[in-house]
């Protein structure tokens, strides 16, 4: 009888699981792994969208900077152009002898060019840039290069370098560089969109 009782207890012991907490540990491991995978996936998706949003914000910021630079040039060109047109001999600006250094009889033509190209033209480029128009990089590049050429020609004619010329030359280089960056960013965006469509 004692042997049978021991056999019954042994059979019940064999029938029970050897590790009663193994199923609980497996469940905890599965939950932990699922949470890690979920957190990994949720991290990766915002990473890609964050990268795209960052690029868009950078492009938007450069549009604004380009627009401000264009308007600054225009603000400086309007008074100078008007002064040259009103007083072609340069007396209004206090540069009467400057006519002898340029291939013009007066400052009228340079004043008209300054008012229209670096005044109106830069204003148009600034408005297009601030509105983030798709043509803004092209217009910025045209008037940025125009400003660089203007400064070089002016320096050659006057045969001297002034601080304002260096400043406007730097602005022209910045305008052209920003235009190239925005143009390349737009091309990359178009290529990415066409790749997504394919």
Number of C-alpha atoms within 10 A of each C-alpha: 6 7 8 9 10 11 12 12 12 12 11 10 11 10 9 10 9 9 8 9 9 11 10 11 11 11 11 12 12 12 12 12 12 12 12 12 12 12 11 11 12 11 11 12 10 11 12 11 11 12 11 13 12 12 13 14 12 13 18 16 14 20 24 19 17 29 25 18 23 29 21 17 20 24 16 15 22 18 15 19 24 16 20 23 21 15 17 20 20 19 14 14 12 9 10 15 11 15 16 12 12 15 9 11 12 19 23 20 15 18 23 18 16 25 24 17 20 26 24 18 21 29 22 20 29 27 18 22 27 19 14 19 13 13 12 24 26 16 22 32 22 17 22 30 18 18 25 20 14 21 19 15 12 16 15 13 14 14 10 9 13 10 8 10 17 14 11 20 20 15 20 26 16 19 28 25 18 21 24 16 15 22 18 13 15 15 12 12 14 12 12 12 11 10 9 8 7 6
